[in-house]
Amino acid sequence: MQQETLDATKIKKLLFLGPKGSYSDFAKDKFIKSFNFNCVSTNLKSITGIIKAIKDENSEDIAAVIPIENSIEGIVREALDNLVSLKKEGIKIIAETTMDVKHALIGYANKKSEIKIIRSHPQALAQCKHFISTNFPDTLIEEATLSTSAAIKSLHEDDKSIAAIGSIECAKMYKVPVIEEAINDEENNKTRFILLGKFLSPKTGADKTSITFSTENKAGALSRILTIFDKHGINMSYIDSRPSKKELGEYVFYIDFEGHINDDKTKKSFF
């Protein structure tokens, strides 16, 4: 069945990576404002859980917000693996938005020497690696959490040895002190978030399409696919690959390119 173009009034539930105060929460708010959604927001603990929920929901009134790419650390692997797994559920990328990522060291310690453990999402820890290595000894323990907000929410006033990395806005939300601001290793740190749903996005003139595909494990197989972009004058903006999880050495490719799925050029090239 052909999917309808997005009707914002039909979206009644919007999932995002939580808890509240995560960058996904703030990205969700941007989408709500942009599309004027009138919906209930529900936070889930993992990207995998979000994708499962939207796949299982037998309705077109649900959408979801997940992070897909960071300007420093690259693609979010859990997101890409889940997108690649989508087959015939009719789920599309409706829109995207970009959020500035400004990390801070958050906790109840009076000085950094009191801190023995730092918690955060693995990407946030990686994005502050230089700060951590230059301000803390090798004995510091780095603990991974499902989100930056989960790390901040887990802090307790009676334990000054544990700190978290996350946003100042989230620290204010949970009323936890900010120990040091602007601890990103790279100042220009941004994360791209996508809005998923069972609708097609309308044409805007500045569209992007994402596709996944696999090829035979033969010489030149991928090259033959890529020549389609050159032949039809389509600008490819991103390419990545992930193991197919079926056979060693077999991969699934993910590509972003400029254009709408209903553009004549796109239809002639791939559909």
Protein Blocks (a to p, Z undefined) as FASTA:
>chain_A
ZZddddfklpmbdcddddehiaklmmmmmmmmmnopacdddddfbfklmmmmmmmpgcfk
bccdddfbdfklopafklmmmmmmpcklopacfbdcddddddddddjbfbfklpmbdcdd
fklmmmmmmmmmmmpcfklccdddfbfklmmmmpcfklmkbccdddfklmmmnopacfbg
ckbfblblcdddddddfbdcddehiacddddddddddehklmmmmmmmmmnopacfbdcd
ddehlaghiacdddddeddfklmklmmmmZZ
